[in-house]
């Protein structure tokens, strides 16, 4: 008999001190980024090495899954990601690299996208790569379904749906309907990829979004005192963890998912 799973959660950290705080929780994934550089701001190589060392030194089993944000790019900027992908590919301990694509309005996508995705996969190797799309981009509604299919053909491991503008007051659940979010999970899973929802999520979003079959929910601002550019604090971590414990208790016999992505590849 297969044990039921509920979705896990991801915590975005900017340094080793924040990583150590998250390591003591049941967060499934430690995501490394520099929030002052944008939604997918890449941390410096020194930051990355310090965080990875902190993770390696912490006695936790199983080891936390590690993802790294590498920035977001327009159609004509996709080649700019290559250097960051190559640099991260040399770091031991990184499981997945996350790269964002900004979707603009227009009836047709550039023909170069397929080759750019192929090159993202090649430069990321041996790491897996995840595509990040932004629900507040003007071209999201028109193009997301086509883009995720094209990414899946180039070995994309997972799709993250986030928001780019962290100051607008909007979040994922105000930008997309519940029906759209459910359809997105079905579509991406049908292509063999994992799904993460992020984008200024609130505590009240956890229950409903986690019921859609999404693999993980991602957090930064909700975990911090003073917003996403502040510091992760213990009380905020515990509140989020308590929400997921509540979901586990509400689903008889369920366990918090820790490697939903890994199970898909």
N, C-alpha and C positions, 0 to 999 in steps of 0.2 A: 504494500500500500504506500503510495507517494504522499509525503507530508506536504500540506498546503504551505504556500509561501505568501507573505505580504511584501510589499515593495520596501527596499532599503533606502538609506539616505546618504547623501554626499555633503561633506563640509569643505568649503574652500578656505585655504589657509595661505598666509603670506610669509610666514617665517617659522623657525623651529619651535619657538615658544608656543605659538598657536597649534602647531602640529602635535606637540606633547599633550596639550589639553584635549584635543580630539581623540588621540590614541586611547585615552581612558574611557571613551564612550563606545557605544555600539554602532557608530557610523560605519558604513560599509566601505566608503571610499574617501580618501584624502585627496582633494583636488588642489593643485598648487597654482596660484595666480598672484599678480600684483594689482589689487583693485584700483589703485590710483591711475592706472594706465588704461582703464576702460573695462568693459564687460568681460573681455578675454585677455586682459593685460598679462604679458609674459613676465614672470619673475626673472631676476638676473641669474646667471649660472651659479654665482656664489650662494644666492638664496636657495636655489634648487638643491645644490650639494648639501647645504646645512640641513635642510628639511629631510632629505633622503637619509642622511646620517642619523638624524633623530629617530626616524621610523625604524631603521635597522637596529638601533640600540635598545628599542622598547620591546620587552618580552611579551608579545601578544600573539596568540594563535587562533585562527589563521591570520597571517600577515594582512594588513590593510591593503586594499587595492589602491594604486597610485595613478592619478591622471594629472596631466600638465596642460594648462592653457597656453596657446602659442599665437594668439592674436586673431583678428578678423580682417577679411580682405574683400575688396570689390572684384568684379569680374576681371578687370585689367590689372589687378594687383596680385593675382593668385600665385604667380611665380615668386613673389617676395617672401612667401612662406617657406621656400626651400631651405634657406639658411637656418631658420629656427628649427625646422624638422631635423636637419642633419645634426645640429648641435645637441638636441635633446636625445637623438638616437644613440649618442655615445654614453649616456648616463645609465648606469646600472640601477635597477629598482623601479624604473618607470614602466608602467603597464600600457597606458594609453595616452596618446597625444590628441588634444582637441584643437581643431582649426575651424574658424568661423567663415562663412560665406555670406556677404551682404546681398540680398535680393532686391533688385530695383524693378520698377514697373516696365511694361513692354510685353508685346505678344510673344517674342522669341527670345530664347536663351542663347548666349554665344556658343558657337560650335566648339570653342576651345575648352569648354568646361570639362569634357570627358578626359582630354589629355591632361589637364591640370590635376584632376582627381587621381589619374594614374600616376602622375609624378609625385603627388602628395604621398601616396601609398609607398612608392619606391624610396623616397627620401626618409620616410618614417621608419622603414624596416630596420631592425626586427620588431619595433614597437607596432602595436595596433593603432589605427587612427579613427577618430570620431569626428563627424561633421556637426558643427553647431549652426543652427539657423535661428533667426531673430523674428519673433512674432510681430514686432512693431515695425519691421521693414515694409515699405510700400508694396514690394513685389512678393511678399510672403504668401498671401492667399492664392495668387495666380500660379506660383511656380513651385511651392514646396513639394507637392506630390511627384512632380517630374524630377526634381533635383535629387530627392532621396533615392529614387529608382536608379538614377545614373550613378550616384555614389555607391550604391550597393554593388553595382557591377564592377567597381574598382576596389572591392575588398573592404569597404567601410564597415567598421565594427559596431558602431552605434550612432544614433542621432540624438542630439541634445537640442531641445527647444527652449530658448532663453529670450530675454529682452535686452536690447542694446542701450536704451535710454533709461538709466537708473534714477533720473531726477524728475521724470514726468508725472509720477504718481500712479501710473498704470502698472499692472503686473500681468502675468500670464493669463489669469482667470478673468481679467477685465478686457483683455484684447481678443481672446478666443472663447467661443461658446463651449459649453460642456460637450455638446454633440461633436464639435470640431475636434476637441481634444481626444475623445474616444475614437473617432475615426482615424486620427493621426496614429494612435497606438496600434490599432488594427493594421493600418497600412505598413508601418515600419516593421512591426513584428512579422508581417507576411513576407517581407523582403529578407528576413533572416537577421535583422539587426536589433540590438537593444535600444531602449528608449529612456531618456532622462528628461524630466520637466524641471525647469528652473525659472528664474525671472521674477525676483522680488516677491517670492512666495511668503504667505502669512501662515500663522498657526492654524487658522480656520480653513485654509486650503488643503491641509494635509489629509484629512479624512476623506474628502470627496475625490481628490486626485489619486490617492493611493488605491481607490476602489476601481480604477479604470484599467488595471493590468500593467501600468507603467512599471519599469524595473527599479528606477530610483527617482527620488526628488532631491534637488540640489539647493543648498542654502549658503549664503554669505551674510547679507544684511541682517537676517533674523537671528543670527548667532552672535551679533556684535553689539557692544554698547556704543551708541553714537552713530549707528548706520554702517554701511558696508566698508567705509574707509576707516572705521574705528577698529577696536580690538575685540577678538572673540572672548567672551566671558563665560564663566562657569554656569551662572544662573540661566543664561539663554540656552546654552548647550543642554542643560538638564530639562528645560521646558520642551525643547524639540524632541529629545529622547523620550520623554514621558508621553508625547503624542503618539509615537510609534509603538511604545509598549501598550498603549490603549488599543491600537489597531490589532496587535498580536492577540491580546486578550479577547477582543471582539470576534476574532476568527478562530473558532475552536480548533485546537491542535496545530495552529499555524506556527511557523518559525520566521524570524526576520531574515529576508533574503540577503545573502552576503556575496554571492557570485553569480547573479542572474546573467550578467554579460558573458561570463566564462561559459555558462551552460549553453550559450547560443552559438559557440564557434568550436 
